[in-house]
Amino acid sequence: QVQLVESGGGSVQAGGSLTLSCAGSEYAVKDYCMGWFRQAPGKEREWVAHIFSDGRIEYAESVKGRFTISKDNAKNSLYLQMNSLKPEDTAMYYCAASGTEGWILCQVADEYNVWGQGTQVTVSS
């Protein structure tokens, strides 16, 4: 069974940085896309960024220029480098894999079949 395990969350002050890691499997990193989502209390799960199996990357406008998604196939891992963090970035962050090499709409959470347990990011002002 494919599993994803996130790590790297924590508490930082505004303007600080964190790097999230997601340990997956050799199958997950070959999926059509792997992505990061976040969910703040009382809000819906929000797409942050994803990376296609061919290396193309897309970001949500709210994080573009501040966050960097990357993948290391040799380590079966996905990363999210977060810089210039803002209080509104506070959320539980989830790693996800599409679970298929076929096409999905990678910005949509419901399209993903494999999820990690989440890691909390808290940014104080």
N, C-alpha and C positions, 0 to 999 in steps of 0.2 A: 504494500500500500504506500502510495506516495505521501510523504509528509514534508511539511515546511515548518521550520523553526526560526522565529525571529529573535534578534537580540540587539542590544545597543541603545535602547531607550533610556530615558532619564529626565532629570530636571535641569534646566539651564535658564539663564537670564536672556532677555531679549538681546538680539545681536550675536548670540553664541552659536555654536555648531554642534552637531551630533552626526554620527554615522550609524545607520541601521544596517544590520546584516540579516540575511535570510538563507539558512542552510537547507538545500533541497536534495533532489536526487538526480541521477544522470538522465532520468526521463523528464523531469520537470524543466530542466534547462533546455531541452530540445523542443518544448512546447511552442506553439505558435506565438504566444506572448506570455511574459511574466510581468506582474505589475505591483505597484504599491497603492494601497487605499488607506484612508483614515476615517475615523468616526469620532466625532465629539459628542459629549452627552446631550441627548435630546435631538440629535441631528441624524440625517441619513448618512450612510457610508458614502464617502466622496472619493472619486478617482484622483490620484496624485500624479502618477507617471507610469509608463510601461515601456518595455523593450521587446521588440519583435525578435524572432529566432534569427533573422538575417542582420540584426544589429541596429535597425532603425529604432529611433526613440521619439516619444511624444510626451509632453508635459502639460499639466493643467496650467492655465494662465496665472493662477494664484501663486504658483511656485516657480514659474519659469525664470531663469536667471539666478535662482537661489539654491535650488535642489539639483542634484545630479544622480541619475540612475545608471547603474552599470551591472555587468554580469561577468562572472568568471566561470566559464564552462568547465575548466579543469578542476575547479574546486566545487562545482555544482552549487554555486552561490550567487545570490542577488544582493545588491547594495543600494543604499540611498544616502548620499552625502547631503546633509542639510546645513546650509550656511545662512547667516543673517536671519536667524529664527525670530518669529514674531509671536506674541501671545495667541493670536488667532490660529497658529499652527498646533496649538495644544489639542491632542487627540490620541486615541489608540490607533496605532499604525499596523496595518496588516499587509503581509506579503501574499500574493496569489499567483497561481499558475493556471493556464487555460485547461490543462488536462488533455489536450489534443494538439496534434500538429496541423489540424484543419483550421479554417478561418473562423474567428469570432470577432465581435465588436469589442475591442480591448478596453474601451473606456467604461464599459458597463459591468458592474460588479456581478450581476446575475449570470453573466456569460462564463464566469470562472468556476471550475469544478474543484479546485484544491486551494485550501486556505491554511495559513498559519494561525497560531493562537493569539497573536497580537503582542505589541510592545508599546508601553505608554510613553508618550513624549509630553512633557509639561514645560511651557515657556512662561516665565514670570516677567512682569514689566518692571 
